[in-house]
Amino acid sequence: MIIHDKLTNLVVFLPRIGVGVVGLGRIGQLHAEIFCTKIPNAELVAVSDVIEDVAKNVAARLGVKYYTKYEEMLKNPEIDAVVICTPTFLHKEMIILAAEHGKHILCEKPITVTVEEADEALAKVAKAGVTLQIGYMRRFDYAYQQAKEKIKKGEIGKPITYIAIARDPAPPPGWAADPKLSGGIFLDMLSHDFDMARWLLDAEVERVHVEGGAMIYDEIKEKGDLDVVTINVKFSNGAIGHVHGSRKSAFGYDLRTEVLGTEGTVYVGYRQDPMFAIGTKQGLVYWGIKWFFKRFYDAYVEEDKHFIQCLLEEKTPLITGEDGKKAVQIAEAAWKSYKEGKPIQIT
């Protein structure tokens, strides 16, 4: 990338990372737009989707090339890194292909459907010597980062309890509704909370005990997934925790997290949109938050910036492939606990 500084009349050469995005659903288009407009040292080179009209329209809107075949995009020498935003059951093969083509990888969460698949992908990444970052964007959210900082500084004393509430406005569409393809509620939805638990407490989840069921949607029950769960957890540092998830929240997206310490508590999240309310003699009414895009847009931007910075500075990403694998391990243990009706130790 070449920039002409008009004040000094100097020509400055800045490093540039060429990026290709594969999978142009809602998350893929979001990443493509961010890399195209928000990341100074990145250049969106191309996008790819198996549906040609989608790929063509996104490419035209952003002024880049498009492909319908992922492997063809990987052959483009202008692309240094790929962002994988395809369905979870495709991640393993796409990570491996990118690594074999020498491309660095930002892969949306979760890394894979199973731990076995994660091990295969990580082995190929290590052999190729490329960088892999997993897209648990909450680590880049300003509120969660504040919580991490306060805990690390000891401002709440010793962390002893982690509490997470995650409720989506509606069940997932399409392939994500099938737990064989997405990993179901524990992996597709709550792996965010598993990752956050490990990060905030700086400890591993050693045991899980699940209660739950398909209590709301018949279609979820038919596919073998769950729509309401509670997970009691035990951490390697002795702390305990509780994660609750639901595929329905009538008023909107509801995400809250607490960490209780011996000297205080940190709180992250809110149930209502604080930017608007209507007050009448009946009371004060806030709207709910429609979905996570609005809540975490800035976090997605910071996540993508971090990925490019890691490549330029040859640094290890904040969320590694191993972190991604840990979330899958916890999800697998949660499924086992639910099916066997007992606590499961994670080794």
C-alpha positions as CSV (number, residue, x, y, z in Angstrom):
1,M,0.0,0.0,0.0
2,I,1.5,3.4,-1.0
3,I,0.4,6.7,0.6
4,H,1.5,10.1,-0.4
5,D,1.9,12.4,2.6
6,K,1.0,15.9,1.3
7,L,2.4,17.7,4.4
8,T,5.9,16.2,4.0
9,N,5.7,15.4,0.3
10,L,7.0,11.9,1.2
11,V,5.8,8.6,-0.2
12,V,5.2,6.1,2.5
13,F,5.0,2.4,1.9
14,L,2.7,0.6,4.3
15,P,2.4,-3.2,4.7
16,R,-0.8,-4.6,3.3
17,I,-2.5,-7.9,3.9
18,G,-4.7,-9.2,1.1
19,V,-7.9,-10.8,2.4
20,G,-10.5,-13.1,1.0
21,V,-13.8,-13.9,2.7
22,V,-15.6,-17.2,2.1
23,G,-19.2,-17.7,3.0
24,L,-21.4,-14.7,2.4
25,G,-24.2,-15.1,4.9
26,R,-24.9,-12.4,7.5
27,I,-21.5,-12.8,9.3
28,G,-19.5,-13.2,6.1
29,Q,-20.9,-10.0,4.6
30,L,-20.3,-8.2,7.8
31,H,-16.6,-9.2,7.8
32,A,-16.2,-8.4,4.1
33,E,-17.6,-4.9,4.7
34,I,-15.3,-4.4,7.7
35,F,-12.2,-5.5,5.9
36,C,-13.2,-3.3,2.9
37,T,-13.8,-0.1,4.9
38,K,-12.5,-0.3,8.4
39,I,-9.0,-1.9,8.5
40,P,-6.2,0.4,7.2
41,N,-3.6,-2.3,6.6
42,A,-5.9,-4.8,5.0
43,E,-7.3,-4.9,1.4
44,L,-10.3,-7.0,0.6
45,V,-9.3,-8.7,-2.6
46,A,-12.1,-11.2,-3.2
47,V,-15.2,-12.9,-1.8
48,S,-16.5,-16.4,-2.4
49,D,-19.8,-18.2,-2.0
50,V,-21.3,-21.2,-3.7
51,I,-24.4,-19.2,-4.7
52,E,-23.1,-17.1,-7.6
53,D,-25.7,-14.4,-7.4
54,V,-24.8,-13.7,-3.8
55,A,-21.1,-13.7,-4.5
56,K,-21.6,-11.5,-7.6
57,N,-23.8,-9.0,-5.8
58,V,-21.5,-8.6,-2.7
59,A,-18.4,-8.3,-5.0
60,A,-20.1,-5.6,-7.1
61,R,-21.1,-3.7,-4.0
62,L,-17.6,-3.8,-2.5
63,G,-15.7,-3.5,-5.7
64,V,-13.7,-6.8,-5.5
65,K,-13.4,-10.1,-7.4
66,Y,-15.7,-13.0,-6.7
67,Y,-15.4,-16.8,-6.8
68,T,-17.9,-19.6,-6.5
69,K,-15.2,-22.1,-5.8
70,Y,-13.2,-21.7,-2.6
71,E,-10.1,-23.5,-3.9
72,E,-9.9,-21.1,-6.9
73,M,-9.9,-18.1,-4.5
74,L,-7.1,-19.8,-2.5
75,K,-4.9,-19.8,-5.7
76,N,-5.1,-16.0,-5.9
77,P,-1.5,-14.8,-5.1
78,E,-2.9,-11.4,-3.9
79,I,-4.6,-13.1,-1.0
80,D,-2.5,-13.5,2.1
81,A,-5.3,-14.5,4.5
82,V,-8.8,-15.9,4.4
83,V,-11.8,-15.4,6.6
84,I,-14.0,-18.5,6.9
85,C,-17.6,-17.8,7.5
86,T,-19.2,-20.9,6.2
87,P,-21.3,-23.4,8.1
88,T,-19.5,-25.1,11.0
89,F,-19.5,-28.6,9.4
90,L,-17.4,-27.2,6.6
91,H,-14.7,-25.5,8.8
92,K,-12.3,-28.4,9.1
93,E,-11.7,-29.0,5.4
94,M,-11.7,-25.2,4.7
95,I,-9.1,-24.6,7.4
96,I,-6.9,-27.4,6.1
97,L,-7.2,-26.2,2.5
98,A,-6.2,-22.7,3.5
99,A,-3.2,-24.0,5.5
100,E,-2.1,-26.1,2.6
101,H,-2.2,-23.0,0.3
102,G,-0.1,-21.0,2.9
103,K,-2.9,-18.7,3.8
104,H,-3.4,-17.3,7.3
105,I,-6.9,-17.9,8.7
106,L,-9.6,-16.1,10.7
107,C,-12.3,-18.7,11.2
108,E,-15.7,-17.9,12.7
109,K,-16.7,-19.8,15.8
110,P,-16.8,-22.6,16.5
111,I,-13.6,-24.0,15.0
112,T,-15.2,-27.4,14.2
113,V,-18.1,-29.6,15.2
114,T,-15.9,-32.1,17.1
115,V,-12.7,-32.3,19.0
116,E,-11.4,-34.9,16.6
117,E,-11.9,-32.5,13.7
118,A,-10.2,-29.7,15.6
119,D,-7.2,-31.8,16.2
120,E,-6.9,-32.6,12.4
121,A,-7.2,-28.9,11.5
122,L,-4.7,-27.8,14.1
123,A,-2.2,-30.3,13.0
124,K,-2.3,-29.0,9.4
125,V,-2.1,-25.4,10.6
126,A,1.0,-26.2,12.7
127,K,2.6,-28.0,9.8
128,A,2.0,-25.1,7.4
129,G,3.2,-22.5,9.9
130,V,0.3,-20.2,9.3
131,T,-1.6,-18.1,11.8
132,L,-5.1,-19.2,13.0
133,Q,-7.5,-17.0,14.9
134,I,-11.0,-18.1,16.1
135,G,-13.8,-15.6,16.0
136,Y,-15.0,-15.4,19.6
137,M,-15.5,-11.6,19.2
138,R,-16.7,-11.0,22.7
139,R,-13.1,-10.8,23.9
140,F,-12.8,-7.6,21.8
141,D,-15.9,-6.0,23.3
142,Y,-15.1,-2.9,25.4
143,A,-17.3,-4.1,28.3
144,Y,-15.8,-7.6,28.5
145,Q,-12.3,-6.1,28.2
146,Q,-13.0,-3.8,31.1
147,A,-14.2,-6.8,33.1
148,K,-11.1,-8.7,32.3
149,E,-8.9,-5.8,33.3
150,K,-10.6,-5.2,36.6
151,I,-10.4,-9.0,37.5
152,K,-6.7,-9.1,36.5
153,K,-5.9,-6.1,38.6
154,G,-7.5,-7.8,41.6
155,E,-10.2,-5.2,42.1
156,I,-12.9,-7.7,42.9
157,G,-10.5,-10.0,44.9
158,K,-10.3,-13.6,44.0
159,P,-12.9,-14.7,41.4
160,I,-15.1,-17.4,42.9
161,T,-18.3,-17.5,40.7
162,Y,-19.1,-17.1,37.0
163,I,-22.7,-16.5,35.9
164,A,-23.8,-16.2,32.3
165,I,-27.3,-15.7,30.8
166,A,-27.6,-16.1,27.0
167,R,-31.0,-15.9,25.4
168,D,-31.6,-15.5,21.6
169,P,-34.7,-13.9,20.2
170,A,-35.4,-17.0,18.0
171,P,-34.1,-20.4,17.1
172,P,-31.3,-20.7,14.4
173,P,-32.3,-21.1,10.7
174,G,-31.3,-23.7,8.2
175,W,-28.3,-25.9,8.8
176,A,-27.6,-24.3,12.2
177,A,-30.8,-25.9,13.5
178,D,-29.3,-29.4,13.0
179,P,-27.0,-30.3,15.9
180,K,-25.2,-32.8,13.7
181,L,-24.0,-29.9,11.5
182,S,-23.7,-27.1,14.0
183,G,-23.1,-28.8,17.4
184,G,-26.4,-27.6,18.7
185,I,-27.1,-25.2,21.5
186,F,-23.9,-26.0,23.5
187,L,-21.5,-25.4,20.6
188,D,-23.4,-23.1,18.1
189,M,-24.7,-20.8,20.8
190,L,-23.1,-21.3,24.3
191,S,-19.5,-21.8,23.2
192,H,-19.2,-18.0,23.3
193,D,-19.9,-18.3,27.1
194,F,-17.5,-21.2,27.6
195,D,-14.8,-19.1,25.9
196,M,-15.6,-16.1,28.0
197,A,-15.6,-18.2,31.2
198,R,-12.1,-19.5,30.5
199,W,-10.8,-16.0,29.6
200,L,-12.3,-14.0,32.4
201,L,-11.4,-16.5,35.2
202,D,-8.1,-17.4,33.6
203,A,-8.9,-21.0,34.4
204,E,-10.0,-24.2,32.6
205,V,-13.5,-25.7,32.9
206,E,-12.9,-29.1,34.6
207,R,-16.5,-30.3,35.1
208,V,-19.9,-29.7,33.7
209,H,-23.4,-30.9,34.8
210,V,-26.3,-30.2,32.5
211,E,-30.1,-30.0,32.9
212,G,-32.3,-29.0,30.0
213,G,-34.7,-30.0,27.2
214,A,-36.6,-29.0,24.1
215,M,-39.4,-27.1,25.9
216,I,-40.4,-24.4,23.4
217,Y,-40.0,-25.5,19.8
218,D,-41.2,-28.9,18.3
219,E,-38.8,-28.5,15.3
220,I,-35.8,-28.3,17.7
221,K,-37.0,-31.4,19.5
222,E,-37.4,-33.3,16.2
223,K,-33.9,-32.5,15.2
224,G,-32.5,-33.7,18.5
225,D,-31.4,-30.3,19.9
226,L,-32.4,-28.4,23.0
227,D,-33.8,-25.0,23.5
228,V,-33.4,-24.4,27.2
229,V,-30.4,-25.5,29.3
230,T,-28.6,-24.8,32.5
231,I,-25.0,-25.9,33.0
232,N,-23.2,-25.9,36.4
233,V,-19.4,-25.8,36.0
234,K,-16.4,-26.3,38.1
235,F,-13.1,-24.5,37.3
236,S,-9.5,-25.6,37.7
237,N,-8.9,-22.7,40.2
238,G,-11.7,-23.9,42.5
239,A,-14.3,-21.4,41.3
240,I,-17.8,-22.5,40.3
241,G,-20.2,-21.2,37.7
242,H,-23.6,-21.4,36.1
243,V,-24.4,-20.9,32.4
244,H,-28.0,-20.6,31.2
245,G,-29.1,-20.6,27.6
246,S,-32.4,-20.3,25.8
247,R,-33.3,-20.2,22.1
248,K,-36.2,-17.8,22.8
249,S,-36.3,-14.4,24.5
250,A,-39.7,-12.7,23.8
251,F,-38.4,-9.1,24.0
252,G,-35.1,-9.5,22.2
253,Y,-31.4,-10.5,22.5
254,D,-30.6,-11.0,26.2
255,L,-26.9,-11.4,27.2
256,R,-25.6,-10.9,30.7
257,T,-22.4,-12.0,32.5
258,E,-21.3,-11.6,36.1
259,V,-18.1,-12.6,37.9
260,L,-18.3,-12.6,41.7
261,G,-15.1,-12.1,43.6
262,T,-14.2,-12.2,47.3
263,E,-14.1,-8.3,47.3
264,G,-16.6,-7.3,44.6
265,T,-18.5,-8.2,41.4
266,V,-18.2,-7.2,37.7
267,Y,-21.3,-7.0,35.6
268,V,-21.5,-7.0,31.8
269,G,-24.6,-6.7,29.6
270,Y,-28.1,-5.3,29.7
271,R,-31.6,-6.5,28.7
272,Q,-32.8,-3.3,27.1
273,D,-31.6,-0.8,24.5
274,P,-30.6,2.3,26.5
275,M,-30.8,4.6,23.5
276,F,-34.6,4.9,23.5
277,A,-37.4,4.7,26.0
278,I,-41.0,6.0,26.2
279,G,-42.3,7.3,29.4
280,T,-46.1,7.6,30.2
281,K,-48.2,7.5,33.3
282,Q,-48.1,3.7,33.0
283,G,-44.3,3.8,33.4
284,L,-41.0,3.9,31.5
285,V,-40.7,1.4,28.7
286,Y,-37.5,0.4,26.9
287,W,-37.2,-1.7,23.7
288,G,-35.2,-4.9,23.7
289,I,-32.1,-5.4,21.7
290,K,-33.0,-7.0,18.4
291,W,-29.9,-9.1,17.7
292,F,-26.2,-9.3,18.4
293,F,-25.0,-7.4,15.3
294,K,-25.8,-4.1,16.8
295,R,-24.5,-5.1,20.3
296,F,-21.2,-6.4,19.0
297,Y,-20.4,-4.5,15.8
298,D,-17.5,-2.6,17.3
299,A,-16.1,-5.9,18.7
300,Y,-16.2,-7.4,15.2
301,V,-14.2,-4.4,13.9
302,E,-11.6,-4.8,16.7
303,E,-11.4,-8.5,16.1
304,D,-10.6,-8.0,12.4
305,K,-8.0,-5.3,13.3
306,H,-6.4,-7.6,15.8
307,F,-6.1,-10.4,13.2
308,I,-4.3,-8.1,10.7
309,Q,-2.1,-6.7,13.5
310,C,-1.0,-10.2,14.5
311,L,0.0,-11.0,10.9
312,L,1.9,-7.7,10.5
313,E,3.7,-8.1,13.8
314,E,4.0,-11.9,13.8
315,K,2.1,-12.1,17.1
316,T,0.0,-14.9,18.5
317,P,-3.7,-14.0,18.3
318,L,-5.8,-13.5,21.5
319,I,-8.0,-16.4,20.5
320,T,-5.9,-19.3,19.2
321,G,-6.9,-22.6,17.6
322,E,-6.3,-24.2,20.9
323,D,-8.8,-21.8,22.5
324,G,-11.3,-22.9,19.9
325,K,-10.7,-26.5,20.6
326,K,-11.2,-26.0,24.3
327,A,-14.7,-24.6,23.6
328,V,-15.5,-27.7,21.6
329,Q,-14.3,-29.9,24.4
330,I,-16.6,-28.2,26.9
331,A,-19.6,-28.5,24.4
332,E,-18.9,-32.2,23.9
333,A,-18.8,-32.7,27.7
334,A,-22.1,-30.8,28.1
335,W,-23.8,-33.0,25.5
336,K,-22.5,-36.1,27.3
337,S,-23.7,-34.8,30.7
338,Y,-27.2,-34.1,29.3
339,K,-27.5,-37.6,27.7
340,E,-26.1,-39.5,30.7
341,G,-27.7,-37.3,33.4
342,K,-24.6,-36.9,35.4
343,P,-21.6,-34.5,35.9
344,I,-18.8,-35.0,33.3
345,Q,-15.1,-34.4,34.1
346,I,-13.1,-32.7,31.3
347,T,-9.6,-34.0,30.9
